[in-house]
Amino acid sequence: MQASGADTSEWTHELFNKNVFDVEDYRQQLENLIANEYDWNSESEAFRNNAQSIFGNNWKQEVAKAISWIGLENTDGHIDYLNSFGIQLQKLLYVQNIKTKIATTNNNC
């Protein structure tokens, strides 16, 4: 940002419409981008059916959310996210193994 001349004291406000940068702001934007822009139909039927069997009709948003947490593991927010599944073991295991799940997905994005 400094090299491009875009580094102003208002950069977080300009980027996130907030004065203070928060990791959750970034993570939420990433989740929304993945959920809304990714070509989910390019994935195998097995991948889509598995995700839908775990999360129901909201599977795209939930998979996008799980992916958006990659790189934020062991943060307080990620721990809270995992704890939000409570006794829903099937969802928790899916999310905990999201890197493995997406390793074999369509990489043409």
Buried (B, 14 or more C-beta within 10 A) or exposed (E): EEEEEEEEEEEBEEBBEEEEEEEEBBBBEBBBEBBEEBEBEEBEEEBBEBBBEBBEEEBBBBBBBBBBBEEBEEBEEBEEBBEEBEEEEEBBEBBBEBEEBBEEBBEEE
